[in-house]
Amino acid sequence: MNATRAWIPGLLVLTAMTSLSRAPADRPAPCSCLIQPDKNAAIVRSPGRAVYCGLDLGSRSAKLSVVSMENDRMTTIRDERQCKRTLGFGALVFDSRTKTRRALPDESIGDLVDTIREYQRICALDGGTVVAAGATQWSRDATNIADVTARVKSDTGLNVEVLTPAQEAEFAYVAAAAGASGRIVLDPGSNSFELAWQERGSTQIRTVLVEYGYVRGAVNDVEPARDYESGRAAYQSTARTQIDEQLARLTPPASLAALGQLVSAGAIGPDVITLGLDGAVFLYPRGLLRAPGGGWISDGHAYDAVLAGQPRSTDPSYGLMAAAPLSRAELTAYFSSIGPADFKTLAGEPVRTLYGQKALVVPALVELLLRELGARQLVMVPQENASGHMLAKLLR
């Protein structure tokens, strides 16, 4: 008997059926937007700024970034609108337990086409041009990716690039660093995460991609554990090993210890930077997703409202920031605050799919990197990977 995945907003369930078809009522929820949340109202564009759009087709969510720039100058880039639609392709094309790759179901290809059409409409409304569309880890896992990209091209006219691991990591660096060298960037995705760094004064961006994102880490290490402390320790051990394995494959070889020496010498750092919604680690340790009475927000609309309500600030070194930097002390306090009831809630539906796996794994990854690198703190910027993809195309 085959199992089919049926999407209910915020919840992935398995139903014993013989077909991969899904009822219309079980389609993914519509996209939601930040900064300019009204999908039928254009952004307010300042004079002298050109508008560009980029699509980041990730393993968990498909995202639209609408940005503006003055005279194509990288340092003037500004987010005007960010939209996301949760499609969950990573879980559909890759079984984290058996490590089996699969085809993306036809219904899900239809969801992708519908999402891209909606993003094209929003981009046109905002007076922008779609200049980049990149697919991440799920597209490298899907056994029918050629069919997927061909149908998208036929139905929307858009060329979707299947990004290489190096491209994905480099675009993350470009988006987060905004042209500055001497930075180290973490892009914590659901099926994989990337590290990218550029020594001060160098023109080379070095990158690694680790196929152990927060969904895979949660499924294999954290969720099976008896408690969060042991699950977190298991995840950090696995992640550290896999990071060093990927670093050792570089030419010349590198390691976490070697990166730590670069931080100590002032060649990179002293802060680690994350980007986008997946990198908004501050939401968890600062209690912004706690519900009244001590529980956790479990509704998608409430979650989106929290994201939309976060104030942003500007830093002279990092530009626009999603929140104040996060310290190791805050992460340590957060880990201590996760009791048995919290662990059960975050590892159970509907919170698990909404943000629970991210809340359990990404802070642990950040703490691991801060500790191993001797870095000072985590800096979080709102730009998505698509911003780096756009800049790479516009400025080359």
C-alpha positions as CSV (number, residue, x, y, z in Angstrom):
1,M,0.0,0.0,0.0
2,N,1.4,3.4,-1.0
3,A,1.3,6.5,1.2
4,T,0.3,9.8,-0.3
5,R,1.2,13.2,1.2
6,A,-1.8,15.5,1.7
7,W,-1.2,19.1,2.6
8,I,-3.4,20.7,5.2
9,P,-2.2,24.3,6.0
10,G,0.6,23.9,8.5
11,L,0.4,20.1,8.6
12,L,1.9,17.3,6.6
13,V,0.0,14.1,7.1
14,L,0.3,10.6,5.6
15,T,-2.8,8.9,4.2
16,A,-3.0,5.3,3.3
17,M,-4.1,5.5,-0.4
18,T,-2.9,4.1,-3.7
19,S,-2.6,7.4,-5.5
20,L,-0.4,10.5,-5.0
21,S,-3.4,12.7,-5.9
22,R,-4.6,15.3,-3.4
23,A,-8.0,16.8,-3.0
24,P,-8.4,20.5,-4.0
25,A,-9.2,21.4,-0.4
26,D,-5.8,20.1,0.6
27,R,-3.7,22.5,-1.5
28,P,-1.0,24.5,0.1
29,A,-2.2,27.8,1.7
30,P,-1.8,30.9,-0.5
31,C,1.4,33.0,-0.2
32,S,1.7,35.7,2.4
33,C,3.8,38.8,2.2
34,L,5.8,41.1,4.5
35,I,6.8,44.8,4.3
36,Q,4.0,45.4,1.8
37,P,1.5,42.7,3.0
38,D,-1.3,43.6,0.5
39,K,-0.7,41.4,-2.5
40,N,-3.0,43.7,-4.6
41,A,-1.3,47.0,-3.7
42,A,1.9,48.1,-5.3
43,I,5.0,49.0,-3.3
44,V,5.8,52.7,-2.9
45,R,8.9,53.2,-5.0
46,S,11.2,56.1,-4.3
47,P,12.4,58.2,-7.3
48,G,15.6,57.0,-8.9
49,R,15.3,53.4,-7.7
50,A,14.9,50.5,-10.1
51,V,12.8,47.5,-9.0
52,Y,13.9,43.9,-9.4
53,C,12.4,40.5,-8.4
54,G,14.0,37.2,-7.6
55,L,12.5,33.8,-6.7
56,D,14.1,31.5,-4.2
57,L,12.5,28.1,-4.7
58,G,13.5,26.4,-1.5
59,S,13.0,23.0,-0.1
60,R,10.3,24.2,2.3
61,S,9.0,27.5,0.9
62,A,9.0,29.3,-2.4
63,K,9.9,32.9,-1.8
64,L,9.7,36.2,-3.8
65,S,12.0,39.0,-3.0
66,V,11.2,42.4,-4.5
67,V,14.1,44.8,-4.1
68,S,15.0,48.3,-5.3
69,M,18.4,49.8,-6.0
70,E,19.9,53.1,-7.1
71,N,21.9,52.9,-10.4
72,D,22.5,49.2,-9.8
73,R,24.8,50.0,-6.8
74,M,24.9,47.0,-4.5
75,T,25.2,49.0,-1.3
76,T,21.8,50.7,-2.0
77,I,19.8,47.5,-2.2
78,R,16.6,47.6,-0.2
79,D,13.9,45.0,0.4
80,E,10.5,46.3,-0.7
81,R,8.4,43.2,-0.4
82,Q,9.0,39.5,0.7
83,C,6.5,36.8,0.0
84,K,6.5,33.1,0.8
85,R,4.4,30.1,0.1
86,T,5.0,26.8,2.0
87,L,5.2,24.0,-0.6
88,G,7.3,21.4,1.3
89,F,9.1,20.0,-1.7
90,G,12.1,18.8,0.3
91,A,10.0,16.3,2.2
92,L,8.3,15.1,-1.0
93,V,11.4,14.4,-3.0
94,F,13.7,13.1,-0.2
95,D,13.0,10.7,2.7
96,S,15.3,11.9,5.5
97,R,15.2,8.6,7.3
98,T,15.9,6.3,4.3
99,K,17.9,8.9,2.3
100,T,15.8,8.0,-0.7
101,R,15.3,10.5,-3.6
102,R,11.9,10.6,-5.4
103,A,10.1,12.4,-8.1
104,L,8.1,15.6,-7.4
105,P,4.4,14.7,-7.8
106,D,2.5,16.2,-10.7
107,E,0.1,18.0,-8.4
108,S,3.1,19.7,-6.7
109,I,4.5,20.8,-10.0
110,G,1.1,22.4,-10.6
111,D,1.5,24.2,-7.2
112,L,4.9,25.5,-8.3
113,V,3.5,26.8,-11.5
114,D,0.6,28.5,-9.7
115,T,3.0,30.1,-7.2
116,I,5.3,31.4,-9.9
117,R,2.4,32.9,-11.8
118,E,1.3,34.7,-8.6
119,Y,4.8,36.0,-8.0
120,Q,5.1,37.2,-11.6
121,R,1.8,39.1,-11.1
122,I,3.0,40.7,-7.9
123,C,6.3,41.6,-9.5
124,A,4.6,43.3,-12.4
125,L,2.2,45.1,-10.0
126,D,5.3,46.5,-8.2
127,G,6.8,47.7,-11.5
128,G,9.6,45.2,-11.3
129,T,11.3,42.7,-13.6
130,V,12.0,39.0,-12.6
131,V,15.8,38.7,-13.1
132,A,16.6,35.5,-11.2
133,A,14.8,32.2,-10.2
134,G,16.8,29.6,-8.5
135,A,15.9,26.2,-7.0
136,T,17.8,24.8,-4.1
137,Q,18.5,21.4,-2.5
138,W,15.1,19.8,-3.4
139,S,15.8,20.3,-7.1
140,R,19.1,18.4,-6.8
141,D,17.2,15.6,-5.1
142,A,14.2,15.4,-7.3
143,T,14.5,12.6,-9.8
144,N,12.3,14.3,-12.4
145,I,13.8,17.9,-12.2
146,A,14.2,18.1,-15.9
147,D,10.4,17.6,-16.3
148,V,9.7,20.1,-13.6
149,T,11.8,22.9,-15.1
150,A,10.4,22.1,-18.6
151,R,6.8,22.4,-17.4
152,V,7.6,25.7,-15.5
153,K,9.1,27.1,-18.7
154,S,6.2,26.0,-20.8
155,D,3.5,27.3,-18.5
156,T,5.1,30.5,-17.2
157,G,7.9,31.4,-19.6
158,L,10.4,31.4,-16.7
159,N,13.7,29.7,-16.7
160,V,14.4,28.1,-13.3
161,E,18.0,27.5,-12.5
162,V,18.9,24.4,-10.6
163,L,21.6,26.0,-8.4
164,T,24.8,24.2,-7.7
165,P,25.9,23.9,-4.0
166,A,28.6,26.5,-4.8
167,Q,26.1,28.9,-6.4
168,E,23.7,28.6,-3.5
169,A,26.3,29.4,-0.9
170,E,27.9,32.2,-2.9
171,F,24.5,33.9,-3.5
172,A,23.9,33.7,0.3
173,Y,27.2,35.5,0.9
174,V,26.5,38.2,-1.7
175,A,23.1,38.8,-0.2
176,A,24.2,39.0,3.4
177,A,27.6,40.8,3.0
178,A,26.4,43.4,0.5
179,G,29.8,43.7,-1.2
180,A,32.0,43.6,1.9
181,S,34.8,41.1,2.4
182,G,35.8,39.7,5.8
183,R,32.5,38.1,6.5
184,I,31.3,34.6,7.3
185,V,27.7,33.7,6.4
186,L,25.3,30.9,7.3
187,D,22.3,30.1,5.2
188,P,20.3,27.5,7.3
189,G,17.9,25.8,4.9
190,S,15.5,22.9,5.6
191,N,17.3,20.2,3.6
192,S,20.8,21.7,3.6
193,F,22.8,24.6,5.0
194,E,25.6,26.6,3.5
195,L,28.7,28.3,4.9
196,A,30.4,31.0,2.9
197,W,33.3,33.3,3.8
198,Q,35.6,35.8,2.2
199,E,38.9,36.9,3.8
200,R,39.5,40.6,4.1
201,G,41.0,41.9,0.9
202,S,40.4,38.7,-1.0
203,T,38.2,38.5,-4.1
204,Q,37.5,34.7,-3.6
205,I,34.4,33.6,-1.8
206,R,34.9,30.1,-0.4
207,T,31.8,27.9,0.3
208,V,30.6,24.6,1.5
209,L,27.1,23.1,1.4
210,V,26.1,20.4,4.0
211,E,23.1,18.2,3.1
212,Y,21.8,18.3,6.7
213,G,19.3,21.1,7.1
214,Y,17.0,21.6,10.0
215,V,14.4,19.1,8.7
216,R,16.9,16.3,8.3
217,G,18.6,17.2,11.6
218,A,15.3,17.2,13.4
219,V,14.1,13.9,11.9
220,N,17.3,12.0,12.5
221,D,18.8,13.5,15.7
222,V,16.5,15.7,17.7
223,E,13.0,14.3,17.4
224,P,14.0,10.6,18.3
225,A,15.8,11.8,21.4
226,R,14.5,11.3,24.9
227,D,14.8,15.1,25.6
228,Y,16.0,18.2,23.9
229,E,19.4,18.3,25.5
230,S,20.4,14.9,24.3
231,G,18.8,15.5,20.8
232,R,20.7,18.8,20.5
233,A,24.0,17.2,21.5
234,A,23.4,14.4,18.9
235,Y,22.6,17.0,16.2
236,Q,25.6,19.1,17.0
237,S,27.9,16.1,16.8
238,T,26.5,15.1,13.4
239,A,26.6,18.6,12.1
240,R,30.2,19.2,13.2
241,T,31.4,16.0,11.6
242,Q,29.6,16.8,8.3
243,I,30.9,20.4,8.2
244,D,34.5,19.3,8.7
245,E,34.0,16.6,6.0
246,Q,32.9,19.2,3.5
247,L,35.6,21.6,4.5
248,A,38.3,18.9,4.0
249,R,37.2,18.5,0.4
250,L,38.1,22.1,-0.5
251,T,41.3,22.9,-2.4
252,P,43.2,23.8,-0.3
253,P,41.5,21.8,2.5
254,A,39.9,23.7,5.4
255,S,38.4,22.9,8.8
256,L,36.4,24.5,11.5
257,A,39.6,24.9,13.5
258,A,41.2,26.7,10.5
259,L,38.2,29.0,10.2
260,G,38.4,29.7,13.9
261,Q,42.0,30.8,13.3
262,L,40.9,33.2,10.6
263,V,38.4,34.7,13.0
264,S,41.0,35.0,15.7
265,A,43.4,36.7,13.2
266,G,40.7,39.1,12.1
267,A,40.6,37.8,8.6
268,I,36.9,37.0,8.8
269,G,34.2,37.8,11.4
270,P,34.1,38.4,14.3
271,D,30.4,37.8,13.8
272,V,28.4,35.1,12.0
273,I,25.7,36.4,9.7
274,T,22.4,34.6,8.8
275,L,19.9,35.8,6.3
276,G,16.2,35.6,5.5
277,L,13.3,34.0,7.3
278,D,15.2,30.8,8.0
279,G,18.0,32.8,9.6
280,A,15.7,34.8,11.9
281,V,16.9,32.8,14.9
282,F,16.0,35.6,17.4
283,L,12.4,34.6,17.3
284,Y,12.9,31.6,19.5
285,P,15.2,32.6,22.4
286,R,13.6,36.0,22.7
287,G,10.2,34.3,23.3
288,L,8.4,36.0,20.4
289,L,6.6,32.8,19.4
290,R,5.4,32.1,22.9
291,A,1.6,32.1,23.3
292,P,-0.2,33.6,26.3
293,G,0.0,31.2,29.1
294,G,3.5,29.9,28.2
295,G,2.7,27.7,25.2
296,W,3.7,28.2,21.6
297,I,2.0,29.9,18.7
298,S,0.4,27.2,16.6
299,D,-1.5,29.1,13.9
300,G,0.0,30.2,10.6
301,H,-1.7,33.6,10.6
302,A,-0.4,34.4,14.1
303,Y,3.1,33.3,13.0
304,D,3.0,35.6,10.0
305,A,1.7,38.4,12.2
306,V,4.8,38.0,14.5
307,L,7.1,38.2,11.5
308,A,5.4,41.2,10.0
309,G,5.5,43.0,13.4
310,Q,9.2,42.9,13.9
311,P,11.0,46.3,13.7
312,R,14.1,46.6,11.6
313,S,17.1,48.7,12.2
314,T,20.1,49.9,10.3
315,D,23.7,49.2,11.3
316,P,26.7,51.1,9.9
317,S,28.6,47.8,9.3
318,Y,25.8,45.4,8.2
319,G,23.2,47.7,6.8
320,L,19.5,46.7,7.3
321,M,19.2,44.2,10.2
322,A,16.3,41.9,11.1
323,A,16.9,42.3,14.8
324,A,19.6,43.1,17.3
325,P,22.5,40.6,17.3
326,L,22.1,37.4,19.2
327,S,24.6,36.3,21.8
328,R,25.8,32.9,22.9
329,A,24.4,33.7,26.4
330,E,20.9,34.1,24.9
331,L,21.2,30.8,23.1
332,T,22.3,29.0,26.3
333,A,19.4,30.5,28.2
334,Y,17.0,29.4,25.5
335,F,18.3,25.8,25.5
336,S,17.8,25.7,29.3
337,S,14.3,27.0,28.9
338,I,13.1,24.1,26.7
339,G,11.4,21.7,29.1
340,P,9.7,18.4,28.3
341,A,6.4,20.1,27.4
342,D,8.1,22.6,25.1
343,F,10.1,19.8,23.4
344,K,6.9,17.8,22.9
345,T,5.1,20.9,21.4
346,L,7.9,21.9,19.1
347,A,8.4,18.3,17.9
348,G,4.6,17.7,17.4
349,E,2.1,19.0,14.9
350,P,1.1,21.6,14.0
351,V,4.0,23.6,15.5
352,R,6.6,21.1,14.1
353,T,5.8,21.9,10.5
354,L,5.1,25.6,11.0
355,Y,8.4,26.4,12.7
356,G,9.2,23.8,15.4
357,Q,11.9,21.9,13.6
358,K,13.6,25.1,12.8
359,A,13.3,26.3,16.4
360,L,14.9,23.0,17.7
361,V,17.8,22.8,15.2
362,V,18.9,26.2,13.8
363,P,19.8,27.7,17.2
364,A,21.8,24.6,17.9
365,L,23.7,25.0,14.6
366,V,24.3,28.7,15.4
367,E,25.6,27.9,18.9
368,L,27.9,25.2,17.4
369,L,29.4,27.7,14.9
370,L,29.8,30.5,17.4
371,R,31.6,28.1,19.8
372,E,33.8,26.4,17.3
373,L,34.8,29.6,15.5
374,G,35.2,31.7,18.6
375,A,32.8,34.2,17.0
376,R,31.3,37.0,19.0
377,Q,27.6,36.9,18.1
378,L,25.0,36.2,15.4
379,V,24.0,39.0,13.1
380,M,20.7,38.6,11.3
381,V,19.8,40.4,8.1
382,P,16.4,40.2,6.3
383,Q,17.7,39.6,2.7
384,E,16.9,36.2,1.2
385,N,19.2,34.1,-1.0
386,A,17.4,35.5,-4.1
387,S,18.9,39.0,-3.4
388,G,22.3,37.5,-3.9
389,H,21.2,35.7,-7.0
390,M,19.8,39.0,-8.4
391,L,22.9,40.9,-7.6
392,A,25.1,38.3,-9.2
393,K,23.2,38.6,-12.4
394,L,22.8,42.4,-12.4
395,L,26.3,43.3,-11.6
396,R,28.4,40.8,-13.5
